[in-house]
Each structure stands twice: as structure tokens, then as C-alpha cells.
């Protein structure tokens, strides 16, 4: 359930950043870059929290990290590619 919530949060963050960038008439690439850095930090914090507080090992947390960071990152890059090719 936590993974689903975090993936939904990633989608909301990405959509919000693209909305703000569009309102400010900035490059959509900026939204993708900012999202990737913010989401990397959030995913890394989640992995650290799982290891320190929940007691999981790196081997247990790494696949979760790859899903939590990888899927939204791929979506952000695909969205950026689609937006760049449509202009």
C-alpha cells in the first residue's frame, strides 16, 4: 500500500511541476529535471528510512527503491520526450 501511495505522490508531483512551469511559461524540461532531483531525494530518503527505522537491509530495500524511483523517472522522461517532439 505504501508503494502505491508513493507512486501516486510521484505522479502528483510531476503533474504539479509541469503545471507550474506551464503557468510561468518556462521550459518543460525544467519541470522534468527538477522532478528527477526531488524524486531521487525522496526515494533515497524512503530507502534510508526503511533501512534505519524499519530494519530492512540494503538488499531488501534496493528493489523497492528501483521501482519507486525508476517508474516515475521513466514516466517523466517519456513525458518530456513527448512534449519536446510535439513542439
Secondary structure, DSSP 4 states (H G I P E B T S, - for coil): -HHHHHHHHHHHHHHHHHHHHHHTT--HHHHHHHHHHHHHHHHHHHHHHHHHTS---HHHHHHHHHHHHHHHHHHHHHHHHHHHHH-
